[in-house]
Amino acid sequence: MYEFLVSFTKPQTLAAYLVAAAVFGTFLTIFLPYLQGNRLETRLKAVATQREKLRKQNRAALETKGLRRKDDSIVGSISSKLNLAQALEDPNVVKLMNQAGLRGPGPISAFYFARMAMPFAGAGLTFFYIFFVNDLGLNPVMKYGSVIFGAAAGFYAPNLYISNLAQKRQKSIMRAFPDSLDMLLICVEAGMSIEMGFNKVSQEIGSASPELAEEFGITVAELSYLPDRRLAYENLALRTGHEGVKAVCMALGQAERYGTPLGDALRMMAKENREMRMSEAEKKAAALPAKLTVPMILFFLPVLFLIVLGPAYIKYNAMQKKNAVAPQVTQVERPSDLA
């Protein structure tokens, strides 16, 4: 075991481990989507589960007041015993996790537990590596500073992970949102109610964006069971966290309140969201030259210089070998010189 840990101090062994980890990560990235199964079926099951939960909550609210869901898992019990929800209270946690598609008390308890445990894990791993494996030539102040940095990285790692999930989910939703508004407009103008329209769109848009289909399915369930229908639109805006969706939900809420026609509002919102998507694509295209400068300098120019200057360097070495100076001949002393 000690020899295995000592091997990490050798640059060649560490490079081999990093290459093996990179190869494993590449294969995992390629084949993991095939092992996850059908995402659409998973999302539809989640929508059905959420609808069933809303139905049970609506029935239970008629019988019992103040009934709340509890997390009976090990992580949930540890979080409740240590009162992590109040010790690490963050008002944006529930909102951010809803935007990431993680709902219920279980993910929240796991998030608070990870926020408590990850700093100790990061500090412990950094301390073990710096003090027992390879100190990297650091002085004591930098060693303890590295340990503190590991603890800080562990504390912010759960937030970064959830934020990354929320951003990926938001991008998937916004790619299909303008098309879904067009389909919703067709359904409304065909005489369907807004619930039937959302339900039909969620079935049709599922292949393009399972996340958006899930959100529309939850909205249909909330429109059926919440006392105020405008709350369903507000919840949809909070779960997505995008300005385009918020504007559409506000227009739907106003139409629900004042009885204004939905067709014109949906047509205008679909056009605005499509223009917003086009402007975001133009911004990304305009930012590409600045972003590609450093990768081109690091990866493209060295290869170009190697291709251009490599043959000249090889010819120069060959000429140097041909024009090498011959070994000097030692002079033999003659007898006349000795006299």
C-alpha positions, 0 to 999 in steps of 0.5 A: 500500500505504501509503495502504491502511494509513493508511486504517485510522487513519480511524474511518469507514474502520475502521468500514466494514471492521469492518462488512464483516468482520461481514457476511462472518462472518455469511454464513460462519456461515450457509452453512459447515455446508452446505459441510462435507458430512455430519458423520455420514459424516465421523465414521463414517469417523474411527471406521473409521480409528481401528479400523483403526489399533487393528487394525494396532497390535495386529498390530504389537505382536506383532511389534515392541516399542516401535513408535510413530506418527510425524508426517511433516508439515512442522509435525511435523518442525519440532516434532520438530527444535525439541523443542517437545514437551519445551520446551512440555510440558503434561500436559493437552494430549493429554487436552484434544485428545482431548476436542476430537476431535483425535487422533494426533501431527499435531494435537499437533505443530500445537498445539505449533507454534501455541503457539510461533509465535502469540506472535511473530505477536501481538507482531509484528502489535501492534508494526506497528499501534502503531508504524506505523499508529496509536499510539492516543495511547499513551505508550511504556510503554503501547505496549510493554505492548500488544506484550507483551499481544499476545504473551501473547494469542497464547500462550494463543489455541491453548489457548482454541481447543482448550478451546472445541472441547472444550466444544462437543463435550462439550455435544453428547455430553451432550445425547444421552448419557441417551438412548443409555444407554436404548438401550444398556439395551434392547440389553443386556436383549435379550441383546446383548453390550456390544460389540454394544450400543455398536455398535448405539447408535452407529449409531442415535445418529449423527443426534443426536450424531455426536460420541457415535457416534464415541466409542462406535465407538472404544470398540467397537474398544478393547473388541475389541483392548485386553488389558484391557477396563476400559481401554476404559471408562477411555479413554471417560471421559477422552475425554469429560471429564464426570462422568456419563460417568465414573460410567457407565464406572466402573459398567461397569468394576465389572460387567466385574470382578465380574460384576454385572448391567448392566441395573440399573446402566444404568437407574440411571445413565440416570436420574441423567444425565437428572436431571443434564441437567435440573439444568444446564438449570435452572441456566442458566434461573436465571442468565438474569436476571442475564446479561440485565441488561447487554444490556437496559440497553445495547440495549433501554432506549435504544430504549425511551427513543427511542420514548417520548421521541422524539415529545415531543422533536420536538413541543418543537422545533416549539413552540420554532420557533413561539415564536421571538423576533421580530427587534428593530426598531431605533429611529429618532432624531427631530430633537427628540431631537437638539436 
